[in-house]
Amino acid sequence: MVRKCTKSKKHRFENVRDLYFPVRESFLCPQFCDIKGYEFSAENFLVKRKIYNRNLIVATTIYIDKAVDDELYSGKKKVVLSFFLPTGSYATMIIKQLFLRLKNK
């Protein structure tokens, strides 16, 4: 969906597949998409195709502990981030969004 809706760059991840990431900080994308999948029916022991509707925008609450001295990098601070994302969400994307916001302040 990202590839279809915005300018993006392909990244190859071993053991996963090629994933496309937006090259701009913000982009317009539909809120929902259809995903082709399969469904197992226990009644007749058959697998059939099914289209799932998935929300592309996921809201979450982020908890950040107070900044403390970083023992690995002298003169730097560190924080612990805690958040919950549903299955199939990419935690790396939420971290990227946080750092992009910090960079632009």
Secondary structure, 3 states (H helix, E strand, C coil): CHHHHCCEEEEECCCCCEEEEECCCCCCCCCEEEEEEEEEECCCCEEEEEEEEEECCCCCCCEECCCEECCCCCCCEECCEECCCCCCCCHHHHHHHHHHHHHCC
